[in-house]
Amino acid sequence: MLTDEQWAVLEPLVEACRPPAKVPPGNLRRTVSAIVWRHRNGAKWRAIPGEFGPWWMAAQTV
């Protein structure tokens, strides 16, 4: 998972890029953590650990 410090840097950037009418996901931090984990490990989307939520949620967010 992202640390509080990492999330404090990323959250405003993510929010600035999101469409204004989009309903904010309940687990945005968890989803971003899953995306970062996947790219650090070079793994397939389906290999994302369960602690990051459903793999498809992160895959659809990218």
C-alpha atoms as one frame of an Amber mdcrd trajectory, in Angstrom:
protein
   0.000   0.000   0.000   1.010   3.573  -0.498   2.296   5.351   2.576   0.439
   8.375   3.912   3.241  10.591   2.583   3.086   9.057  -0.905  -0.698   9.354
  -1.012  -0.537  12.994   0.143   1.558  13.735  -2.962  -0.446  11.607  -5.410
  -4.031  12.310  -4.354  -4.205  15.929  -5.581  -2.592  14.906  -8.883  -5.050
  12.059  -9.398  -8.013  14.244  -8.513  -6.825  16.974 -10.904  -6.835  14.477
 -13.790 -10.202  12.865 -13.097 -13.313  14.024 -14.941 -15.402  16.329 -12.715
 -18.646  14.405 -13.240 -17.123  11.039 -12.375 -18.314   9.532  -9.116 -15.238
   9.105  -6.904 -14.460   5.456  -6.183 -14.585   4.436  -2.558 -11.126   2.899
  -2.639  -9.095   5.173  -4.879  -5.969   4.877  -2.729  -6.188   1.074  -2.768
  -6.690   1.063  -6.534  -3.704   3.350  -7.144  -1.639   1.113  -4.829  -2.611
  -1.897  -6.963  -1.533  -0.119 -10.146   1.813   0.845  -8.602   2.334  -2.714
  -7.298   1.642  -4.209 -10.710   4.051  -1.895 -12.499   6.805  -2.401  -9.913
   6.520  -6.184 -10.188   5.851  -6.516 -13.906   3.081  -8.942 -13.068  -0.136
  -9.576 -14.929  -3.266  -7.797 -13.699  -4.743 -11.036 -12.345  -1.658 -11.509
 -10.125  -2.448  -8.438  -8.016  -2.777  -9.527  -4.347  -6.283  -9.530  -2.888
  -5.374  -6.822  -0.362  -5.552  -4.357  -3.269  -9.112  -5.271  -4.149 -10.396
  -6.838  -7.348  -7.736  -6.927 -10.078 -10.211  -5.727 -12.693 -10.859  -2.492
 -10.795  -7.222  -1.444 -11.092  -7.020  -2.660 -14.694 -10.047  -0.571 -15.704
  -8.709   2.526 -13.957  -5.518   2.698 -16.001
